[in-house]
Amino acid sequence: MILDGCFRLNLHVCISFIKRRGAFDLRTFISTIACSFEPSLPHSNSVSFVPHSRKHSASHFASLLQSCSALTDLHFGRKVHSQVITYGLSSSSHVCSKILGMYILCGSFFDATSMFYRMELQHSLPWNWMIRGMTMCSQFQFALLFYMKMLGLGICPDKYTFPYVVKSCGGMGSVNMGRLVHQKIRTMGLEDDMFVGSSLIKLYAENGCINDAQQLFNLMENKDCVLWNVMMHGYLKNKDYANAVQLFMEMRQSGMKPSSVTLISILSVCAVEGIIRLGSQLHGLSVILGFEKDPPVANTLVAVYSKSQQLLDACKIFEAMPQNDVVLWNAIISGHVQNGMMREAFDLFDEMIHLHIEPDSVTFSSLLPSISQCGTLKHGM
């Protein structure tokens, strides 16, 4: 690994320490691990400043670098970086941060690491970029290592640091580490920040700590739609369908407008539990909000009506949608099979093939068990 030599800190020691100790004081932990870090930071290798026109100003290059956010932009981003050096702007912390961000977003972590150690590391921004990058590529252990070293060197994290640190804790399935990070968040007064709070709620909910997630959710004063959705998804993750529906009702009472994600979440409850009355009401709400043509919403509505033996309504939704989505075809075919209409299901499959829509594993798993029931062996061959 590129970053194996970056830190003289064994993460496994830290993890085992956390598991062994459980809840403990953050200051004690940081003082314990701080001695594992290298005592000095690399210094910036800046190029001397030379006169340049407005076209070659720091803001101009920063704007160009900010437009590079995908692997296909990496070549252009490297050219801009070389121009930054040519025009003597590599001493600008703003431009250097943009260069680091460009390499992270373009997926070049070798260049990002090299750039990171050429920067002034006394503020949180370069550390945030590295933590974000490691989290984005699922290198959760390294993301936490950067966070630990950041704290060990006395660099204060901010509200942009914590969402990715908490996500890395979730990626490792370490609720104890998450609680440790939560302590730091609380001491910094960031617990009610929308992004930080939602990341903590997601961590707790997805790791079986639904009560912790609920308590934190209740503390949040200004709840946006995303936060409601995160908590709702937490209940669904824990198969607590009653509280998921109750939370949706509270969301409506609060005046918060639901999104398509909200509707899909609650419609999935209706599909699992066969709650046709609520499903019909949500269908009406989706029409009012303009989501009835949204493919995921339509797919879930088809599943709700099929489960409730309202196949005519399911077919109406299917026919009103552009029929080029294999997921929608799977939903309507599965609905016919669930309702014992095998011949019609195979007719739909034939029509799907005729329209050059390629079936997937879900299509076949819906059809194959029913072949023996309707005696259409030629379809299974």
C-alpha positions as CSV (number, residue, x, y, z in Angstrom):
1,M,0.0,0.0,0.0
2,I,1.1,3.5,-0.8
3,L,0.5,4.8,2.7
4,D,2.0,1.9,4.6
5,G,5.0,4.1,5.5
6,C,3.1,7.3,6.2
7,F,2.5,6.7,9.9
8,R,4.4,4.9,12.6
9,L,1.2,3.8,14.3
10,N,-0.3,0.3,14.4
11,L,-4.1,0.7,13.9
12,H,-4.7,-2.7,15.2
13,V,-3.3,-1.7,18.5
14,C,-5.7,1.3,18.6
15,I,-8.7,-0.8,17.7
16,S,-7.9,-3.5,20.3
17,F,-7.3,-0.7,22.8
18,I,-10.8,0.6,22.1
19,K,-12.5,-2.8,22.2
20,R,-10.7,-3.7,25.5
21,R,-11.5,-0.4,27.2
22,G,-14.9,0.4,25.8
23,A,-16.0,3.9,26.8
24,F,-13.1,6.1,28.0
25,D,-11.9,9.6,28.1
26,L,-10.8,11.1,24.8
27,R,-7.9,13.1,26.2
28,T,-6.4,9.9,27.8
29,F,-6.6,8.0,24.4
30,I,-5.0,10.8,22.4
31,S,-2.2,11.2,24.9
32,T,-1.7,7.5,24.7
33,I,-1.3,7.4,20.9
34,A,0.4,10.8,20.4
35,C,3.8,9.4,21.2
36,S,3.4,7.0,18.2
37,F,3.6,9.9,15.7
38,E,6.7,11.3,14.0
39,P,7.7,14.5,15.9
40,S,8.0,16.8,12.8
41,L,6.0,17.6,9.8
42,P,7.3,17.9,6.2
43,H,7.9,21.5,5.1
44,S,6.5,23.1,2.0
45,N,8.8,23.0,-1.1
46,S,7.5,26.2,-2.6
47,V,8.7,27.9,-5.8
48,S,9.7,31.5,-5.6
49,F,7.1,34.0,-6.7
50,V,7.4,35.5,-10.2
51,P,5.2,38.3,-11.7
52,H,2.1,37.0,-13.5
53,S,-0.9,38.4,-15.3
54,R,-4.5,38.1,-14.0
55,K,-5.0,35.2,-16.3
56,H,-2.3,33.3,-14.3
57,S,-3.5,34.5,-10.9
58,A,-4.1,32.1,-7.9
59,S,-7.9,32.5,-8.3
60,H,-7.7,31.6,-12.0
61,F,-5.8,28.4,-11.3
62,A,-8.0,27.6,-8.3
63,S,-11.1,27.8,-10.5
64,L,-9.5,25.5,-13.1
65,L,-8.6,23.0,-10.5
66,Q,-12.0,23.0,-8.9
67,S,-13.5,21.9,-12.3
68,C,-11.4,18.7,-12.2
69,S,-13.5,16.1,-10.2
70,A,-13.3,12.8,-12.1
71,L,-10.6,10.4,-13.3
72,T,-11.0,11.7,-16.8
73,D,-9.9,15.1,-15.6
74,L,-6.6,13.9,-14.1
75,H,-4.4,14.7,-17.1
76,F,-5.7,18.2,-17.4
77,G,-5.4,18.7,-13.6
78,R,-1.7,17.7,-13.8
79,K,-1.1,20.2,-16.5
80,V,-2.7,22.9,-14.3
81,H,-0.5,21.8,-11.4
82,S,2.6,22.2,-13.6
83,Q,1.5,25.7,-14.6
84,V,1.0,26.6,-10.9
85,I,4.6,25.7,-10.3
86,T,5.8,27.6,-13.4
87,Y,4.1,30.8,-12.3
88,G,5.4,30.5,-8.7
89,L,2.0,30.0,-7.1
90,S,2.8,26.8,-5.2
91,S,3.3,28.8,-2.0
92,S,-0.4,29.7,-2.0
93,S,-2.2,27.6,0.6
94,H,-5.5,28.1,-1.3
95,V,-4.1,26.8,-4.6
96,C,-2.3,23.9,-2.9
97,S,-5.6,22.8,-1.2
98,K,-7.3,22.9,-4.6
99,I,-4.5,20.8,-6.1
100,L,-4.8,18.3,-3.3
101,G,-8.6,18.2,-3.7
102,M,-8.2,17.7,-7.4
103,Y,-5.9,14.6,-6.9
104,I,-8.3,13.2,-4.3
105,L,-11.4,13.6,-6.5
106,C,-9.6,12.3,-9.6
107,G,-8.5,9.2,-7.7
108,S,-4.7,9.7,-7.8
109,F,-3.8,9.0,-4.2
110,F,-0.1,8.7,-4.9
111,D,-0.1,12.3,-6.2
112,A,-2.4,13.4,-3.3
113,T,-0.1,11.9,-0.7
114,S,2.9,13.6,-2.3
115,M,1.1,16.9,-2.4
116,F,-0.1,16.5,1.2
117,Y,3.5,16.3,2.5
118,R,4.5,19.4,0.6
119,M,1.8,21.6,2.3
120,E,1.6,23.5,5.5
121,L,-0.2,21.1,7.8
122,Q,-1.1,23.3,10.6
123,H,-4.8,23.7,9.7
124,S,-7.5,21.2,9.1
125,L,-8.2,21.5,5.3
126,P,-5.4,19.2,3.9
127,W,-6.2,16.6,6.6
128,N,-9.9,16.8,5.7
129,W,-9.1,16.1,2.1
130,M,-7.0,13.0,2.9
131,I,-9.6,11.7,5.4
132,R,-12.3,12.2,2.7
133,G,-10.2,10.5,0.0
134,M,-9.4,7.5,2.1
135,T,-13.1,7.2,3.1
136,M,-14.2,7.5,-0.6
137,C,-12.1,4.6,-1.6
138,S,-13.1,2.5,1.4
139,Q,-9.7,2.7,3.1
140,F,-11.3,3.3,6.4
141,Q,-8.3,2.3,8.5
142,F,-6.1,4.9,6.9
143,A,-8.8,7.5,7.2
144,L,-8.9,6.9,10.9
145,L,-5.1,7.0,11.0
146,F,-5.1,10.5,9.5
147,Y,-7.7,11.6,12.0
148,M,-5.7,10.2,14.9
149,K,-2.5,11.8,13.8
150,M,-4.3,15.1,13.2
151,L,-5.4,15.0,16.9
152,G,-2.1,13.8,18.1
153,L,-0.4,16.8,16.5
154,G,-2.8,19.2,18.1
155,I,-4.6,20.2,14.8
156,C,-8.3,20.9,15.6
157,P,-10.9,19.1,13.4
158,D,-14.0,20.9,12.2
159,K,-17.5,20.1,11.0
160,Y,-16.1,19.0,7.6
161,T,-13.8,16.4,9.2
162,F,-16.3,14.5,11.2
163,P,-18.8,13.2,8.7
164,Y,-16.1,11.2,6.9
165,V,-14.5,10.0,10.2
166,V,-17.8,8.8,11.4
167,K,-18.4,7.1,8.0
168,S,-15.1,5.3,8.4
169,C,-16.1,4.1,11.8
170,G,-19.2,2.7,10.2
171,G,-17.2,1.1,7.4
172,M,-15.1,-0.7,9.9
173,G,-18.2,-1.7,12.0
174,S,-16.6,-0.1,15.0
175,V,-19.3,1.6,17.2
176,N,-16.8,2.0,20.0
177,M,-14.6,4.1,17.8
178,G,-17.7,6.0,16.7
179,R,-18.6,6.7,20.3
180,L,-15.0,8.0,20.9
181,V,-15.4,10.4,17.9
182,H,-18.9,11.3,19.2
183,Q,-17.2,12.5,22.5
184,K,-15.0,14.9,20.5
185,I,-18.0,16.1,18.5
186,R,-19.9,16.8,21.7
187,T,-17.0,18.7,23.3
188,M,-16.8,20.9,20.2
189,G,-20.5,21.7,20.2
190,L,-21.0,20.1,16.7
191,E,-23.5,17.5,17.7
192,D,-26.5,19.4,16.3
193,D,-24.7,20.2,13.0
194,M,-26.9,18.7,10.2
195,F,-24.2,16.7,8.4
196,V,-22.3,15.6,11.5
197,G,-25.5,14.6,13.3
198,S,-26.9,12.7,10.4
199,S,-23.6,10.7,10.0
200,L,-23.8,9.8,13.7
201,I,-27.4,8.7,13.5
202,K,-26.6,6.6,10.4
203,L,-23.7,5.0,12.2
204,Y,-25.8,4.0,15.3
205,A,-28.8,2.9,13.3
206,E,-26.9,0.7,10.9
207,N,-25.0,-1.0,13.7
208,G,-28.0,-1.9,15.8
209,C,-27.9,1.0,18.3
210,I,-31.3,2.4,17.2
211,N,-32.0,3.9,20.7
212,D,-28.8,6.0,20.5
213,A,-29.8,7.1,17.0
214,Q,-33.3,8.1,18.2
215,Q,-31.9,10.1,21.1
216,L,-29.6,12.0,18.9
217,F,-32.3,12.6,16.3
218,N,-34.6,14.0,19.1
219,L,-31.8,16.5,20.1
220,M,-31.6,17.9,16.6
221,E,-33.6,21.1,16.5
222,N,-33.5,22.0,12.8
223,K,-34.3,18.8,10.9
224,D,-34.1,18.7,7.1
225,C,-35.6,16.1,4.8
226,V,-32.3,14.2,4.6
227,L,-32.1,13.8,8.4
228,W,-35.7,12.5,8.6
229,N,-34.8,10.0,5.8
230,V,-31.7,8.8,7.6
231,M,-33.6,8.1,10.8
232,M,-36.4,6.4,8.8
233,H,-33.9,4.2,7.0
234,G,-32.5,3.3,10.4
235,Y,-35.8,1.9,11.5
236,L,-36.2,0.0,8.2
237,K,-32.7,-1.4,8.6
238,N,-33.7,-2.7,12.0
239,K,-37.1,-4.0,10.6
240,D,-38.9,-1.6,13.0
241,Y,-41.7,-0.9,10.5
242,A,-44.1,0.6,13.0
243,N,-41.7,3.3,14.2
244,A,-40.8,4.0,10.6
245,V,-44.4,4.7,9.7
246,Q,-44.9,6.7,12.9
247,L,-41.8,8.8,12.1
248,F,-43.2,9.5,8.6
249,M,-46.5,10.7,10.2
250,E,-44.5,13.0,12.5
251,M,-42.6,14.3,9.5
252,R,-45.8,15.2,7.8
253,Q,-47.2,16.9,11.0
254,S,-44.0,19.0,11.2
255,G,-44.7,20.4,7.8
256,M,-41.6,18.9,6.2
257,K,-42.1,18.1,2.6
258,P,-41.1,14.5,1.8
259,S,-38.7,13.6,-1.0
260,S,-38.9,10.7,-3.4
261,V,-36.5,8.8,-1.1
262,T,-39.0,9.3,1.8
263,L,-41.9,7.9,-0.3
264,I,-39.8,4.9,-1.4
265,S,-38.9,4.1,2.2
266,I,-42.4,4.1,3.4
267,L,-43.8,2.4,0.3
268,S,-41.3,-0.4,0.9
269,V,-43.0,-0.9,4.3
270,C,-46.4,-1.1,2.6
271,A,-45.0,-3.6,0.1
272,V,-43.5,-5.8,2.8
273,E,-46.5,-5.6,5.2
274,G,-49.2,-5.4,2.5
275,I,-50.6,-2.1,3.8
276,I,-52.8,-1.1,0.8
277,R,-54.6,1.8,2.5
278,L,-51.4,3.7,3.3
279,G,-49.9,2.7,0.0
280,S,-52.9,4.2,-1.9
281,Q,-52.6,7.4,0.2
282,L,-48.9,7.6,-0.6
283,H,-49.7,7.1,-4.3
284,G,-51.9,10.1,-4.2
285,L,-49.2,12.1,-2.4
286,S,-46.7,11.1,-5.0
287,V,-49.0,12.5,-7.7
288,I,-49.4,15.8,-5.8
289,L,-45.7,16.1,-5.3
290,G,-44.9,15.2,-8.9
291,F,-43.1,11.9,-8.1
292,E,-45.5,9.5,-9.9
293,K,-43.2,9.3,-12.9
294,D,-40.0,8.8,-10.8
295,P,-38.9,5.2,-11.7
296,P,-38.0,4.1,-8.2
297,V,-41.3,5.4,-6.8
298,A,-43.3,3.7,-9.7
299,N,-41.4,0.4,-9.1
300,T,-42.3,0.5,-5.4
301,L,-45.9,1.3,-6.1
302,V,-46.2,-1.6,-8.5
303,A,-44.8,-3.9,-5.7
304,V,-47.3,-2.5,-3.2
305,Y,-50.3,-3.0,-5.4
306,S,-49.1,-6.5,-6.5
307,K,-48.6,-7.6,-2.9
308,S,-52.1,-6.4,-2.1
309,Q,-53.6,-8.2,-5.0
310,Q,-54.5,-5.0,-6.8
311,L,-52.9,-6.0,-10.0
312,L,-55.0,-3.8,-12.2
313,D,-53.7,-0.7,-10.4
314,A,-50.1,-2.1,-10.7
315,C,-50.6,-2.5,-14.5
316,K,-52.0,1.1,-14.8
317,I,-48.8,2.4,-13.2
318,F,-46.7,0.2,-15.4
319,E,-48.4,1.3,-18.6
320,A,-48.1,5.0,-17.7
321,M,-44.3,4.7,-17.4
322,P,-41.6,4.6,-20.2
323,Q,-41.2,0.9,-20.6
324,N,-37.4,0.8,-21.0
325,D,-36.4,0.0,-17.4
326,V,-35.7,-3.6,-16.6
327,V,-36.5,-3.0,-12.9
328,L,-40.0,-1.9,-13.8
329,W,-40.5,-5.0,-16.0
330,N,-39.2,-7.2,-13.1
331,A,-41.7,-5.6,-10.8
332,I,-44.7,-6.2,-13.0
333,I,-43.6,-9.7,-14.0
334,S,-43.1,-10.6,-10.3
335,G,-46.5,-9.1,-9.5
336,H,-48.2,-11.4,-12.0
337,V,-46.3,-14.4,-10.6
338,Q,-47.3,-13.5,-7.0
339,N,-50.9,-13.4,-8.1
340,G,-50.8,-16.8,-9.9
341,M,-51.0,-15.3,-13.4
342,M,-48.2,-17.3,-14.8
343,R,-49.3,-17.2,-18.5
344,E,-49.5,-13.4,-18.4
345,A,-46.1,-13.2,-16.7
346,F,-44.6,-15.2,-19.6
347,D,-46.4,-13.0,-22.1
348,L,-44.8,-10.0,-20.5
349,F,-41.4,-11.7,-20.6
350,D,-41.9,-12.3,-24.3
351,E,-42.9,-8.7,-24.9
352,M,-39.8,-7.6,-22.9
353,I,-37.5,-9.6,-25.1
354,H,-39.3,-8.3,-28.2
355,L,-38.6,-4.7,-27.1
356,H,-34.8,-5.6,-26.7
357,I,-34.8,-5.1,-23.0
358,E,-32.3,-7.5,-21.6
359,P,-33.5,-9.5,-18.6
360,D,-31.3,-9.9,-15.5
361,S,-31.0,-12.4,-12.7
362,V,-34.1,-10.9,-10.9
363,T,-36.2,-11.5,-14.0
364,F,-35.2,-15.2,-14.2
365,S,-35.5,-15.8,-10.5
366,S,-39.1,-14.5,-10.7
367,L,-40.0,-16.7,-13.6
368,L,-38.2,-20.0,-13.2
369,P,-40.0,-21.4,-10.1
370,S,-43.3,-21.0,-12.0
371,I,-42.4,-22.9,-15.1
372,S,-43.4,-26.3,-13.6
373,Q,-46.8,-24.8,-12.5
374,C,-47.8,-23.6,-16.0
375,G,-46.1,-26.3,-18.0
376,T,-44.2,-24.0,-20.4
377,L,-41.0,-25.9,-20.6
378,K,-39.8,-24.1,-23.7
379,H,-39.4,-20.9,-21.7
380,G,-37.1,-22.6,-19.2
381,M,-34.8,-24.2,-21.9
